[in-house]
Amino acid sequence: MAEVHVIGQIIGATGFSESSLFCKWGIHTGASWKLLSGVREGQTQVDTPQIGDMAYWSHPIDLHFAIKGLQGWPRLHLQVWSQDSFGRCQLAGYGFCHVPSSPGTHQLDCPTWRPLGSWREQLARAFVGGGPQLLHADTIYSGADRYRLHTAAGGTVHLGIGLLLRHFDRYGVEC
């Protein structure tokens, strides 16, 4: 079988109005992809930027896949959360990006968004915290349901990804 190595890091985030940010991440693949080593999901530490508006996480990603077909190329989904002084967490943004398909190093910028909800939910978010969240995580990258949502733009998550492809030439795929 052909193999794909995804090695890199979630560098950090910019452009969020909240501080004390952390990121929950996961990778989704098709049925013909088998994870040989690494973990499919994780969470960064909380960072409260002191200077500037960049939250630095430098959270490692190291995945090794064996694949039978190219369908279901990996997608990285992200949820950025903020934590207040009482330790309560609220959603700051959802985002996703496709893992690049060419070998080498890549710098990715993943824009995020969050659902707005009704005016009552927006008012509650401002004073009490919380706010609307998606019931199904796959809505993040499926355009069929997402276009009906009222959303607000969040910030941008910055990633550095290195991709290694192995044995693709044996199966007639040119890299």
C-alpha positions as CSV (number, residue, x, y, z in Angstrom):
1,M,0.0,0.0,0.0
2,A,1.0,3.6,-0.5
3,E,1.8,5.7,2.6
4,V,1.3,9.3,3.6
5,H,3.2,10.9,6.5
6,V,1.7,14.2,7.8
7,I,4.2,16.0,10.1
8,G,3.9,19.5,11.4
9,Q,2.4,21.8,13.9
10,I,-0.5,24.1,14.7
11,I,1.5,27.2,15.1
12,G,-1.1,29.5,16.5
13,A,-3.9,31.9,15.8
14,T,-4.5,35.6,15.0
15,G,-7.4,37.9,14.6
16,F,-9.6,36.6,17.4
17,S,-11.4,39.2,19.6
18,E,-11.1,36.8,22.6
19,S,-7.9,36.1,24.5
20,S,-6.8,32.9,26.4
21,L,-7.3,30.7,23.3
22,F,-6.9,27.0,22.8
23,C,-7.6,24.7,19.8
24,K,-9.3,21.3,19.5
25,W,-8.3,19.6,16.3
26,G,-9.0,16.3,14.4
27,I,-8.4,14.8,11.1
28,H,-11.0,13.1,8.9
29,T,-10.2,10.7,6.1
30,G,-12.0,8.3,3.8
31,A,-12.7,4.6,4.4
32,S,-9.6,3.5,2.4
33,W,-7.2,5.3,4.8
34,K,-5.8,3.4,7.7
35,L,-4.0,5.2,10.5
36,L,-0.7,3.4,11.3
37,S,0.7,5.7,14.0
38,G,-0.3,9.0,15.6
39,V,-3.6,10.2,17.0
40,R,-6.6,11.5,15.1
41,E,-7.4,14.3,17.4
42,G,-6.0,16.5,20.1
43,Q,-6.0,19.8,22.0
44,T,-3.5,22.5,22.5
45,Q,-2.7,24.3,25.7
46,V,-4.3,27.7,26.5
47,D,-2.3,30.7,25.5
48,T,-2.9,34.3,26.6
49,P,-0.9,36.6,24.4
50,Q,0.9,39.4,26.2
51,I,2.3,41.3,23.2
52,G,0.5,41.5,19.9
53,D,-2.6,39.4,19.1
54,M,-1.0,36.1,18.2
55,A,-1.8,33.1,20.4
56,Y,1.2,30.6,20.1
57,W,0.5,26.9,20.5
58,S,3.3,25.1,18.5
59,H,1.2,21.9,19.0
60,P,2.7,18.9,17.1
61,I,0.9,16.8,14.5
62,D,2.5,13.5,13.5
63,L,0.4,11.0,11.5
64,H,1.2,8.0,9.3
65,F,-1.4,6.6,7.0
66,A,-1.5,3.5,4.7
67,I,-3.9,4.1,1.8
68,K,-5.7,2.0,-0.7
69,G,-7.1,4.8,-2.8
70,L,-7.0,8.6,-3.1
71,Q,-10.6,9.2,-2.2
72,G,-11.1,10.7,1.2
73,W,-7.9,12.8,1.2
74,P,-7.4,14.1,4.8
75,R,-9.2,17.2,6.1
76,L,-8.0,18.9,9.3
77,H,-10.9,20.3,11.3
78,L,-10.3,22.9,14.0
79,Q,-12.3,24.4,16.8
80,V,-10.9,27.4,18.6
81,W,-12.1,28.1,22.1
82,S,-11.5,30.9,24.6
83,Q,-11.4,30.6,28.3
84,D,-12.4,33.3,30.7
85,S,-11.0,34.2,34.1
86,F,-13.5,31.8,35.8
87,G,-12.3,28.9,33.6
88,R,-15.5,28.8,31.5
89,C,-14.9,28.0,27.8
90,Q,-16.8,29.4,24.9
91,L,-16.5,28.8,21.1
92,A,-14.5,31.3,19.2
93,G,-14.5,29.6,15.8
94,Y,-14.8,26.5,13.6
95,G,-12.6,25.9,10.6
96,F,-11.2,23.2,8.3
97,C,-8.6,22.9,5.6
98,H,-7.5,20.1,3.3
99,V,-4.1,18.5,3.9
100,P,-2.0,19.4,0.8
101,S,-1.6,16.7,-1.7
102,S,2.0,17.6,-2.9
103,P,5.0,16.5,-0.9
104,G,7.1,19.1,0.9
105,T,6.5,21.8,3.5
106,H,3.4,24.0,3.4
107,Q,2.2,27.0,5.4
108,L,-1.6,26.9,5.8
109,D,-3.9,29.7,7.0
110,C,-7.3,28.4,8.0
111,P,-10.0,31.0,8.4
112,T,-12.6,30.3,11.1
113,W,-16.3,31.2,11.7
114,R,-18.9,30.7,14.4
115,P,-22.7,30.5,14.4
116,L,-24.4,33.7,15.5
117,G,-27.8,32.3,16.7
118,S,-30.7,34.5,17.6
119,W,-30.4,38.0,19.1
120,R,-31.2,36.5,22.5
121,E,-28.3,34.0,22.1
122,Q,-26.0,36.8,21.0
123,L,-27.0,38.9,24.1
124,A,-26.5,35.9,26.4
125,R,-23.1,35.2,24.9
126,A,-22.0,38.8,25.6
127,F,-23.1,38.8,29.2
128,V,-23.2,35.2,30.4
129,G,-20.9,33.4,28.0
130,G,-21.5,30.3,25.9
131,G,-23.4,30.7,22.7
132,P,-24.6,28.5,19.9
133,Q,-22.6,25.5,18.8
134,L,-23.0,22.9,16.0
135,L,-24.7,19.6,16.8
136,H,-22.8,17.7,14.2
137,A,-19.1,18.3,13.7
138,D,-19.2,17.2,10.0
139,T,-21.2,20.4,9.3
140,I,-17.9,22.3,9.5
141,Y,-16.8,21.0,6.1
142,S,-20.1,20.0,4.4
143,G,-21.4,22.9,2.4
144,A,-24.9,21.4,2.1
145,D,-26.0,22.5,5.6
146,R,-23.5,25.2,6.4
147,Y,-24.9,27.7,3.8
148,R,-28.1,28.1,5.8
149,L,-26.3,29.2,9.0
150,H,-25.9,32.8,10.0
151,T,-22.3,33.2,11.0
152,A,-19.6,35.6,12.1
153,A,-16.0,35.6,11.0
154,G,-13.5,34.5,13.6
155,G,-9.7,34.7,13.3
156,T,-7.2,32.6,11.4
157,V,-5.3,29.5,12.6
158,H,-1.8,29.1,11.2
159,L,-0.3,25.7,10.5
160,G,3.0,24.4,9.2
161,I,2.6,21.0,7.6
162,G,5.2,18.7,6.0
163,L,4.0,15.9,3.7
164,L,5.9,12.7,2.7
165,L,4.5,10.3,0.1
166,R,5.8,6.8,-0.2
167,H,5.2,4.0,-2.8
168,F,2.8,6.2,-4.8
169,D,4.9,5.4,-8.0
170,R,4.2,1.7,-7.5
171,Y,0.5,2.4,-7.9
172,G,0.7,4.7,-10.9
173,V,0.4,8.0,-9.1
174,E,2.9,10.6,-10.0
175,C,4.0,13.0,-7.3
